[in-house]
Amino acid sequence: MPTDLSAGSHPASFRDAQFEPRQSTSRFIADALRAAIVEGSLLPGEPLRQDAIARQFSVSAIPVREAFRQLESEGWVTIEPNRGAAVSLQSADEAREIYEIRASLESLAIGIAIAHHTPDTLADAKRLLEAAENEPDPALYVVRNEQFHMALYAPADRPRLMELIGQMHRRGERYLRLKLGLPIHKDSSDAEHRAIFDALAARDIEQAQTLVARHLLSTGELIYRFLADAQALAQSSHVKKKRRASPRKTSAKADQ
């Protein structure tokens, strides 16, 4: 799996990851699982075998269970009694709601932050904007994207607001990758980022808030339509298969 070495939190590969004593065991395992889900190594609905993961990291079952609970609270994992843990299925409704929440939180944050930006913080945001524009790897672009967005809001000095925004970014990571599957969507995202930065640099609060909200809401709607269409197609295919199987069953009964 590709990874961003500057981020420092994700192992190069979930399958090859090893626990490093300086980190919390459960946090390290949760980070490794989250990275694998985002990057597609662990697929929606795939079971997570507690004993196998414990053996991989040479730990007991306790930190693995703690990691599962952490990921369940973030929406990455579903835990069912007598069935264990599995990667959560992707939901069109959840994707749209995440981006609706982000639109509200981030338009608030940029409105507060604008007056507190300095030439240095603007230069930092511009550097991160250009790093995202020049990043061809979708997995790394997700990291660059979050870094740019957080740089827009950091001068607001609202730690609890930033924590909530960070949670929504993490919860939406795997959905964002759907949008970035086609280059045209990355190009449009880059253009929207550039427009947001220009409004920020011009100290235009209303325009910056409008552009951030529009950017996030349109992303949520795009992902919602993609997932809803995929679900409808899967359901249609399932119905057709049942219909094709039905005449064979009727014929078999008639021959008896």
N, C-alpha and C positions, 0 to 999 in steps of 0.2 A: 504494500500500500504506500502511496506517496504521502509525505507529511511535511509540515512546515517546521523546520528545525528551530525557527525563532520562537514558535509557540511553546515548545518544550514540554507540553503536557501529554501528548499522545505518543505511544510507542510506534516504531516503524511498521510493525505488523502485529495484529492481535494474536495470530497463531504463534508468533515468535517472542511475544512479550514476556519479560521476566520481571519479577518484583524487585524493586530497589529499596533497601531498608530505610532510607531517609524519608520515604513517603508513607502516608497512611496506607495500610494494606487494602482496605476496602475501597478507598478513594482511587488508588492505582488501578484496581480491577475494574471499577466503574468507568474510569477514563478509557481504559482499553476496550471495554465492551461498547461504550458510546462511540468511540472512533470507528470501530468495526461496523457498527450499524450505519453510521453516516456514510462511510465509504463503500457500503454494499457487500462487505465480506460476511456479515450476518444479515439474512434476508427477513422481511416481514413475515411473522408467523413461525420462524425457525425456533425450535426448542433450545433452551439454554440448560445444559446438563451441569448441575451443581458439582457433582463429584468429578467430572472431567475437568472443569475449570479449576477446581481446588488442586487437582493433581498438576495441572499446567503451571500453576504459580507456587506449588509446593507449600500450600497453606491448608488450614483446616476449613471446614464448611462455614464457620461463623463469619469471616470477612466476606465470603462469597454471598451469603444471604444478606449481609448488610449492603453490599454493592447492589444486589437485586432490588432491595427496598428503596435505595437512593434513586435508582433508575426508574422504578415504578412511580415514584413521586414526581419525576420529571417527564413522565409519559413515554419513556423509551421501551419499557418492559411491562408485560402483563403477567400477574401472578394469580393462578387459579388453584383453589384447594384440590388436592389429590392429582393435580396435573403438572404442577411446577411452574417454572417461568418460561416465557417465550418472548421473542421480539414483538413489540406491538405492531398491529396492522396499521397501514397508512389510512387516514381518514380525510375525505374531502372537507367535511364540516370542521374538523379540528384545524386543518391547514388554514382555512379561511379565517377562523376565529383567532388563531395565533397572530395573523397579520393585521386583523382589526385591532387587537389589543396593542400590538406594536405601534400601529399608526397613532393611537391615542397617547401612549407613553412617550414616543419619540418626538412627536410634534410638540408636546409639552416641554420635553428636555431641551430641544433646540431653541425654543422660545426663551427659556431661562438662560441658556448658555451664550447666546449671541453677544450680549453686552459684556461678557467676561472674556471673550476671546482676545488674545494678544497676537502680535505679528509672529511670535514663536509657535503658538498653538495653531494658528492658521497655516503656517508653513508645514507643521507636522501633519495636519489633516490633508494638505495638498500632496505631500509625499506619499501618504497611505492611499490616497485616491489614485495616484499614478501607478503605484505598485499593484493595485487591483486591476487597473486598465491593462497593464502589461503581463498579467498572470494568465497563462494559457491552461493551467491545470485546474479543473473544476473543484477538486478537493482542496487545493490551496486557496482557490478564489473564495471559498466559503470563509476561510480564516481572514483573508485580506478584507473581505466585505465587512465582517464584524469589527475588525480593527478600525476601518474607516468610519463606520457609523459611531462607534464609541468615542472616537476622537472628536466628532462633531459635538457631543454632549458633555464630555468630561469637564469643561470649564464651568458647567452649571453647579458643580460641587454639591450634588444631591446623591449621596452614597446609596440610600435605599431605593431611589428611583433607578439608579444605574444597575443595582442588583436585580431589580425586576426586569429591566430591559435585557440584561445578560441572560436571565432565565428563559425569556422568550426567544432570544437568539438561539440558545442551545436546543430548545424544544423544536425550533423550526429548521434546524440545519438540514435534516434529511429531505425536507420538503423543498428547500431552496435548490438542492441538487437537481430536482426534477426540472426546474426552470432553466438551469444552466446546461441542460443536456444538449441544447441547440445553440450554436454560436450567435444567432440573431437575438436571442434573449439576453445573452451576456452583453452584446453591443448596446441594446436598449437600456440595460441596467447601468452600464458605464455612463451613457449619455445623461440619464436621470441623476446619477451621482454628481456629475459635473455641474449640472444645473443647480442642484442643492448647494454645492460648495460655492458657486458664484453668488447665490442669494445670501449665504452666510457671510462671505467676504464683503458684500455690499451692506451688511447690517440690516437687511430687509427681513424683519421678523415674520411678517404676514406671509411673504412669498416663500420663505424657507419652511415655515410650518405647513403651508399648502402643498409644497412640492414633496416634503417628506411623507405626509399622509397619502398623497396621490400615488407615490412610488410604492409604498407598502400595500395599500389597498389593491392596486392593480396587480401586484405580485400574488396576493392572496386569491384574487379572482381567477387569475391565470392557472394557478395550481389547483384550485377548486374544480375548474372546468376539466382540466386534464384528468384528475382522479375520478370525477363523476362520470366522465365519458368512458374511462377504462373500466369502471365498475359496471356501467350499463352494457358495455360490450361483453364483459365476462358473463353477466347474467343472461344475455341473449344467446351466447354460445352454449351455456349450460342448458337452456330451454330447448334449443335445437337438437342437442345430443339426446335429451330425454325423449323428444318426439321421434327421432330416428330409431331409438331403441324400442319404442312402444310397439310398432308393427311387428317386429321380430318376436316379441313376447306373445302377442295375439296369435301369430301364425303357429308358434310352438304349441300353444294350448289347443288350437284347432286340429293339429296333427295327432293329438293324444287320443 
